[in-house]
């Protein structure tokens, strides 16, 4: 069955590393956005019942509980197999956790990023390791035990030793799912822009080397595996049976409907994207225009390589695909970046580190 994604691009503060179309916006815009999002969900022609729901951002944990409940009440299928809410550590109370559970939320994804105070303060985050531990317990007491914690490898002042200390906290908290992202450097974040311009603000001059970042990621793969949390996707690790059902839909090219600013949808044949910013999304709503601003046919023969090879399980290829993509496949097999198991193709451990270079070869070969 398909999934539903709700976008809430509002934050209490903009983290230095963030390259999403989210941020701190006027309260009036947030109120108008809430009404526009409710209308988009209400007008959707539900011809199917969602299996999963995912609220991303931004900081969806800032949504007033009554607003969250009203949005979710418009989506059929409650209780869903999986309903995830992204949250920033700090401010999670027993009352909020109970309200989320009562609204249908049964999974929380906490944007921890690091357990080291110096690394957190440099990015603008204000929580402490103790805050995270306390809130993990609050969520469990409320009946939300399916938890994900995000970590970033490559933050300013971070070292392999400090990253290992963050992994110690992961082991101590014994959560079932962990996401590990290597820092993205691009002009869409304040930190990335500063790095590209050769500046020093936001700790841009204190980044670990590329070799150190790779070492941190490989340490995460090794240690999380030993904790019983193996990698199942390039950036995602889970205890068996605790993989993100919603995110697996993206990598397996299953249908999903997206609502809100910059939300994407896929019905199996066509991809659609809503207006990118909250302001543009609300403006289209006020003018009676549909939120979708871009629509294009999906090219399944290429996209399944881009998404499916991200999974540790890889993809099963048909005979015609071995012929069509034979040249890049053979090259990467010889380089040790891909491996073949009968008709299944997957990235090797080394191939994961060069995944961008490998995956782009399957576009218009």
Residue pairs with C-beta under 8 A, 6 or more apart in sequence:
1 48
1 49
1 50
1 51
2 48
2 50
2 51
2 249
2 254
2 255
2 256
2 257
3 50
3 51
3 52
3 53
3 54
3 245
3 246
3 249
3 254
3 255
3 256
3 257
4 50
4 52
4 53
4 54
4 75
4 256
4 257
4 258
4 259
5 53
5 54
5 55
5 56
5 246
5 256
5 257
5 258
5 259
5 263
5 264
6 37
6 41
6 53
6 54
6 55
6 56
6 60
6 71
6 258
6 259
6 260
6 263
7 37
7 56
7 57
7 58
7 258
7 259
7 260
7 261
7 262
7 263
7 274
8 55
8 56
8 57
8 58
8 59
8 60
8 62
8 63
8 260
9 20
9 21
9 22
9 23
9 25
9 57
9 58
9 260
9 261
9 262
9 277
9 278
10 22
10 23
10 24
10 25
10 30
10 33
10 57
10 58
10 59
10 62
10 278
11 22
11 23
11 24
11 57
11 58
11 59
11 62
11 88
12 24
12 59
12 62
12 88
13 24
13 124
14 22
14 23
14 24
14 124
14 190
15 113
15 123
15 124
15 125
16 122
16 123
16 124
16 189
16 190
16 191
16 202
16 203
17 113
17 123
17 152
17 155
17 183
17 184
17 189
17 191
17 192
18 189
19 184
19 186
19 188
19 189
19 192
20 57
20 58
20 188
20 262
21 261
21 262
21 276
21 277
21 278
22 57
22 58
22 59
25 278
25 279
29 278
29 279
29 282
30 278
32 282
32 285
32 286
33 260
33 261
33 278
33 281
33 282
34 67
35 285
36 281
36 282
36 285
36 286
36 291
37 71
37 259
37 260
38 70
38 71
38 74
39 285
40 259
40 260
40 285
40 291
41 71
41 74
41 75
41 259
42 74
44 257
44 259
46 76
48 255
49 76
49 77
50 75
50 76
50 77
50 80
50 257
51 77
51 80
51 81
51 82
51 245
52 80
52 81
52 82
52 83
52 84
52 245
52 246
52 249
53 72
53 75
53 80
53 82
53 83
53 84
53 104
53 246
54 83
54 84
54 246
54 247
55 63
55 68
55 84
55 85
55 86
55 105
56 86
57 86
58 86
59 86
59 87
59 88
60 68
60 85
60 86
60 87
61 85
61 86
61 87
61 88
61 91
61 92
61 96
62 88
63 71
65 96
65 99
65 100
65 103
68 85
68 99
68 100
68 103
68 105
69 99
69 102
69 103
72 78
72 83
72 103
72 104
72 105
78 104
79 104
79 106
80 104
80 106
81 245
82 106
82 107
82 146
82 244
82 245
82 246
83 104
83 105
83 106
83 107
84 105
84 107
84 108
84 109
84 148
84 244
84 246
85 100
85 105
85 107
85 108
85 109
86 108
86 109
86 111
87 108
87 109
87 110
87 111
88 110
88 111
88 125
88 127
89 110
89 111
89 112
89 125
89 127
89 131
89 132
89 135
90 126
90 127
90 131
90 135
92 135
92 138
92 139
93 138
94 138
94 141
94 142
97 138
97 139
97 141
97 142
97 144
98 142
100 108
100 142
100 144
101 142
101 143
101 144
105 144
106 143
106 144
106 146
107 144
107 146
107 147
107 148
107 244
108 139
108 144
108 146
108 147
108 148
109 147
109 148
109 149
109 150
109 179
110 132
110 135
110 136
110 147
110 148
110 149
110 150
111 150
112 127
112 132
112 149
112 150
112 151
112 166
113 119
113 120
113 123
113 125
113 150
113 151
113 152
113 155
114 120
114 123
114 125
114 151
114 152
114 155
114 158
114 162
114 166
115 129
115 132
115 165
115 166
115 168
115 169
116 157
116 158
116 162
116 165
116 166
117 128
117 129
118 157
119 155
119 156
119 157
119 158
119 162
120 126
120 127
120 128
122 155
122 156
122 157
122 202
122 203
122 206
123 155
123 156
123 191
123 202
123 203
129 169
132 149
132 169
132 173
133 169
133 172
133 173
136 147
136 173
136 175
139 145
139 147
140 147
145 176
146 176
146 177
146 242
147 175
147 176
147 177
148 175
148 176
148 177
148 178
148 179
148 244
149 170
149 173
149 175
149 177
149 178
149 179
150 178
150 179
150 180
150 181
151 163
151 166
151 167
151 170
151 178
151 179
151 180
151 181
151 220
152 180
152 181
152 182
152 183
153 163
153 180
153 181
153 182
153 183
153 213
153 216
153 217
153 220
154 182
154 183
154 207
154 208
154 213
154 216
155 183
155 203
155 207
156 191
156 202
156 203
156 204
156 206
156 207
157 203
157 206
158 207
158 208
158 216
159 208
159 212
160 208
160 212
160 215
160 216
160 219
163 216
163 219
163 220
164 219
164 223
167 219
167 220
167 223
167 224
170 178
170 224
170 227
171 223
171 227
176 229
176 238
176 239
176 242
177 229
177 236
177 237
177 238
177 239
177 242
177 243
177 244
178 220
178 224
178 229
178 236
178 237
178 238
179 235
179 236
179 237
180 217
180 220
180 224
180 235
180 236
180 237
181 235
182 213
182 214
182 217
183 191
183 207
183 213
184 192
185 191
185 192
185 195
185 196
186 192
186 193
186 196
187 193
187 196
190 201
190 202
191 202
191 203
191 204
194 200
194 201
194 202
194 204
195 204
195 207
199 205
208 216
214 353
217 353
218 349
220 237
221 231
221 237
221 349
224 230
224 231
224 237
225 231
225 237
228 239
229 237
229 238
229 239
230 237
230 238
230 240
230 312
231 237
231 312
232 238
232 243
232 311
232 312
232 313
233 247
233 251
233 310
233 311
233 312
234 310
234 347
234 352
234 355
236 243
236 244
236 247
238 244
246 256
248 254
249 255
249 256
250 256
250 307
251 307
251 308
251 310
251 311
252 307
252 308
252 311
253 266
253 268
253 298
253 300
253 303
253 304
253 307
253 308
255 266
255 267
255 268
256 264
256 265
256 266
257 265
257 267
258 264
258 265
258 272
258 274
259 274
259 291
260 274
260 281
260 291
261 274
261 275
261 276
261 277
261 278
261 280
261 281
262 273
262 274
262 275
262 276
262 277
262 281
263 273
263 274
263 291
264 271
264 272
264 273
264 274
265 271
265 272
265 273
265 292
266 272
266 298
268 298
269 297
269 298
270 295
270 296
270 297
270 298
271 295
271 296
271 297
271 298
272 292
272 294
272 295
273 292
273 293
273 294
273 295
274 281
274 291
274 292
274 293
275 281
275 283
275 284
275 291
275 293
276 293
280 293
281 291
284 290
284 291
284 293
285 291
301 321
301 324
302 362
302 363
302 364
304 315
305 315
305 325
305 359
305 362
306 359
306 362
306 363
308 314
308 315
309 315
309 345
309 346
309 347
309 355
309 358
309 359
309 362
310 347
310 355
310 359
311 346
312 346
312 347
313 344
313 346
314 341
314 344
314 345
314 346
314 347
315 344
315 345
315 346
316 343
316 344
317 325
317 343
317 344
317 345
318 343
322 329
322 343
324 365
325 362
325 365
327 365
328 361
328 362
328 365
329 338
329 340
329 345
331 361
332 338
332 351
332 358
332 361
333 339
333 340
336 348
336 350
336 351
337 347
337 348
337 350
337 351
337 354
337 358
338 345
338 346
338 347
338 348
338 351
338 358
339 345
339 346
339 347
339 348
339 351
347 355
347 358
351 358
